[in-house]
Amino acid sequence: MTTPLRLVAVGVSLAAAACAGSETPREERLDPARPAGFPEMAIPEENLLTEARFELGRHIFYDERLSANESQSCASCHKQELAFTDGEARPVGSTGEELPRNAQPLANVGYLPVFTWANPILRSLEEQARVPIFGDFPIELGATGNEEVILARFRGDLRYQGLFREAYPEDDDPITFLRIVEALASFERMLVSGDSPFDRYVQGLDDDALSPSAKRGVELFNSERCECYHCHEGFNFTTAVRTANGESSRTSFVNTGLYNIDGDGAYPDPNTGLFDLTDEPTDMGKFRVPTLRNVEVTAPYMHDGSITTLEDVIDHYAAGGRTIEGERAGEGSSNPYKDALVRGFDITAEEKADLIAFLKSLTDTTFLHDPRFASPFGRGTDARRSGDGR
């Protein structure tokens, strides 16, 4: 099929990295799905992906016993049918504390070089997993100070005794937090999404997968008028990517003119972006560019969930920044730290509908309902009572 749709490739630079060895036999290694156009994923040698580690991670991801008070699991804030987001502006942790930032989608998270909304230091899924488990400001799962209690729950469960042993047979005692975060990372690396109507169309699998409106939306998305493709590019529709061949050199964090509460570029505490870590004025309001895959089901949008619909997101960018009156008043379009590409554009009602039709064509319903990524405990089943030895 010949198509005029333009896909902007992500530039990938080679990066040498020395990795620790592994005792995992190569024939036991598991490879994530590779949809057409997707590169090979970078898998760390110290935590090679296997079916056993993926399956252990899937169980832990959905198990409320990972939280100190047994009230929440990872899946509490990352629901499969919502592309592993939660549909809330800001999640609430296991002790009732509201988190300051929106739950991010996990589709294709194994291709990311950085994680969370505004932390360039976390460079692996294993490191990232420790944040919701052990973080205490705010508390999410609340494991700090409760480590032995949580581990005892898994050690006392016959199902988990077998799952840990199969995943890490070389360990005398595999039921540790090191292995928990590694297993969670293994599960997350398998969460590959690349079977949307858009994918089927550009791969030549289905000429009718995109409506005429969605096709016009693709052209708008890739136009110099709207500029969308500059920040949402390549197979994962984001700026930065890591593959087995290296890492892109594009920046991962940008200021989109969402706030300007003092007229000098300020964002409201505690959501000041990279500035919170660097104290550099030019980092004020810089947040990670999220993927647009499955964006139809990941509302509300932005780092704080403050924009509720795709229509409003387009209005924000068309205006070159958001104007707020009353509390947090300010003209985001005048934010001095705003990215130069967020300069605004004219768009008609019909064109906006076309752009949204394209964005909705990125919804991968196969991914949203794949039983391999679903809870192993069954719908409506308490994980604490669904296995042997509990």
N, C-alpha and C positions, 0 to 999 in steps of 0.2 A: 504494500500500500504506500502510495506517495502522499505525504502530508506536509502542509506548510507550517505546522506547529514547530516552534523553535524551542529546543531544550538547551538551556545554558549549562555547560559542563562545569563541574567544580574542579578547579586546578588543584592538583595534588602534588606536593613536593616530597621528595624522598627524605626519610628521617631514619637514621641508623639507631637501633636500640638493642642493647645486649640484654637478653632475658635469661633467667635462671632455668636450669634443666628440669625435667619432669620425669617421673617414673611411669607415667601413663603410657601404655602401649599405643602406638599410632593407629593400630587397627581398631581401637576402642573409641577413637575420637569422633565427636559429632560435629557436623558442619551446619550452621544456620542456613535457612533457605536462601537461595540466590535467584530472585526474580531477574528477568532480562534487564540489563542495564545496571544492575547492582554489582559493585566490586566485591572482592573477598574481604571479609571482616577481619580486623586485627584481634587475635585471641592471645592473651598473655601465656607464655610458656609455663609460668608458675601456677596457672589455673586453667589447664586445658579443658575444653568442653567435652563432656561425655553425656550419654543418655542418663546414667545414674545421677550425675551431678545436677543435670537439668531437672530430673524428677524430684530429687530432694529439694531443690530450690523452689519448685512449684508448690510442694507441700508447705514449706516454711512461709512462702509468700502469702498463703491464704490462712495461716494458723494464728489465732488470736493469742496463743500462749507465748508468742514472741514479745508481747507487751507485758510490762510488770504487773498490771492489774487484770490481765487477760481479757481486755475489752476491745482491742483493736489488732488488726494485722496490717501488713503492707497494702493488701487489697482494699482496706477500708477507705483509703484515699486514692487508690488506683484501680478503677473498675473496668473490666475488659470491654463491656459494651459501650463505654465512653472513651475508648482508646487509652485506657488506663489513666484517666483523670477521674474527678469525682463530681463534676457538675456544680461545684460550689465556688463562690468567689475566693474564699480562703478556707482551707481545711481546719478541722478542730482535732487536736491531739487526744491521746487516751485519757488525760486528766482534765480535759475540758478547756485547755488553752487554745486560743485561736492563733493559727500560724499567720505570719505577715504576708505570705506569698501564695499564689495560685498553684495547685498541684499540676505538675507538668505531665504531658503524655509520655508513654514509654515505648511507643512504636519506633523501631530502628534506633533505639538508644545505644545499642552496641556500636554504632558508627560515630558516636559523638566523641570529641576529644576533651570536652569540658562538660561539667554537669551543674545542676541547680541554676537558679536565675542569675546569680551574680557572684560566682566564686571561681576564679580561674585556677585556683590551687588544686582543687579536686580533679585528678587526672585519670581516675579509673572507676569503674562501677563498684569495685571492692571498697575503695575509699569512700565513695558516695554512700554506700549502704550503711556505713557506720553513723552517718549524720542522723537519720530518723531513729536509729536504734538507741544511740547513746546521747544524742543531743539533749541539753537541759535548758536551752533558752531559745525557743520555747521547748517544752517537753512534747515529744511525739509518742514514741513507744515506751520511753522511760526506763530503759534497761540499766542505766548507771546506778550502781549500788544494789542492784537486784540480779546481778549476773548469775550467781550460783543458784538462785531460786529458779530462774528461767531455764538454765541448763539442766537442772534436776528434772524439770517437766519432760524434756526431750529424752533424757537418759532413762526415765522410768516408763517410756512408751515402747512397746515391742516393735511397732511399725517403724518408728524412727531408729531404733537400734539397727534394724536391717538396712534402712535407707542410707544411714551414715556409713555403715560398714561397706556397702556396695559402692558408694561414691568415693570413699577414701580408704581403700583396703590396706594401704601401707601404714596407716596410723594405729597405734595401740589404743588411743582414746580419740576417736574422730569427732566426738560431740563437743565441739568448742566453738567459740564465737568466730574464730578465724575461718573455720569450715562453714559456718552459717553464712557469713558475708560472701564467701566464695561461691557457695551454692546459689544464693540469691542472684549474684552476678551472672552465673551460668544460665539461670532461668531467663533473666532479662535479655541476654544476648540472643536468645532464640526468638524474641518478639519482633519478627521481621514483617513489615507490611509493604506489599508491592503488587496487590491484585485489585486495584481500583478500576473503575471504568476508564479513567484517563490512561492508566497503564495498559489496559487491554487495547485501547485505540492506538496509542503510539507504537505499541509492539506489533501492530498489524493483525491482531487476533480477532478484532471485532470492529468493523467499519462503522457500525451503528452505535457504538458504546457511548459516544458523545453526541449530545443534541447540537443543533446549529447554534443555539445560544451559548452553550459551553465552549464551542469552537471559537466563537467571537470573543469570549472571555479569556481564552488562552492568548489570543493576539493582544488584547488589552494588557494582560498580565506581563507580557514580554515586550511591551512598547516602551519607548523612551518617554512617553507622556506620563504613564503611571509609575514606571520605575520599579515595580514590585519584584521583578526577577533579580535585581542586584543583591538583595538580602535573602531572598528565598529561591535559591538556585540549585541546580543539579538534581540527582535522583532523590535526595532527601529534603529538598526545598528549604535549605538553611545555608548559612554562610560557611560554617566550619564542619569538617568531616575528617574522620580517621579511618583508614583502611589498612589492609595488610601491606600495602605498598608505601605507606607514609601518611602524612597529615597535611591538610590544606593550610595555606599561609594566610587565609582571610581572617579578619577579626571576628570574634564570636559575640561581641557585646556592642550595642548601639543605644543611643538616646533618640527616642522617636517623638519628642516634644509632647509627652503626655501631661507633664506638669510644668509650672513656672511660678511657684507660689509667692516668691518675693520679687519677681521681675528680674532677678539675676541668675535664674536657672535652677533654683532649689527644687528638690523633690521632697515630699513629706517623709519624716521619720516614721518607722525605721527602714523605709524602702528608698534608700538613696543610691542603690546600685553598686557599682564597683567602688564608688567613693567611700563606702563603708569600710572597705579593706585598705584602699590605697591612700586616702585623704588627699587625693589629687583633684583639684576643682574640675578639670576636664573630664573626670570619670563620673561626675554627678549624673544620675539618671541613666547610666548605661546598664542594660540588661541583655541577657543572652537571646539571640534570635531563635525562636522555636520553629520546629518543622511545621509545615502546613498540611502534612498528611493527616487525614481524618479530622480536619479542622471543623467540619460541620458538626461533630459531636463533642467537641472539647470546650464549648462555651461554659462560663464567661471567659473573656480574653484579657490579655496583658498580664503583667507580673502580679498585679493585685486584684485581678478579676473585675476591674472597674468598668469594662465595656462589655455589654451583655449580648450583642448580636453582631453578625458579620456585616450587616448594613451599617451599623454604627462604627465598626472598625474601618470600613471604606471611607465613611464620612470623615473620620479622624485624619486619615492619610490624605484625603482630597483637600482638606483644609490646611495641610502642612503642620498639623499640631492641634491639640485640643484646647478650646477656650472654656474655662470654668468660672462660674459666678458664685458668690457666697463663700462657703467654706472651701478652702484650698483654691481660692480664686487666682486666676492668672491666664495669660495667653501663651500656650505651649508653642505656638508657631514662632514666637519671639525668643524662645529659649536659646541662649548663646551657645549651649553645648549640644544642641540638636544636630543629628547627622545631616550632612549637606544634601543627601538624596531625598530627605523628607521635606520636599519643598512645595508640595501641593499640586493639584491638577484639576482641570475641569472634567466633569463626568455627568452624563445625562442619566435619567432614571432607567432607561433601557440598557445603557451600558453597565450601570451598576448591577442590574439583574443578570446580565451576561457574565460579569466577573464572578458573581456569587454562584452562578450555574457551574462555572469552571471549578471553583473551590469545592463545591459539593461533589464534583466528579472525582475528587481525591479520597472519597470515603471507601474504605476497603471492608465490605461487610463480611467477607471470609475471615479476615483477621479479627473482627469484632466478635465473632461467634465460633472461632476455632476451638474445638473441645480440648486440644492439647494445651491450651493456655488457660483453661477454666479451672475452677476449684476442684481438687481431687476428692473433696469431702461431700460434694453434691449440694444442690441448691437448698438453702434453708436448714442445712445441717450444721450443728455446732461441732467444730473441729475437735473440741476437747472430748467428745463422746462418740466419735465416728470410727475410732481405730481400736486395735487390741491393746490390752494392758493399760487402759486409762482409768 
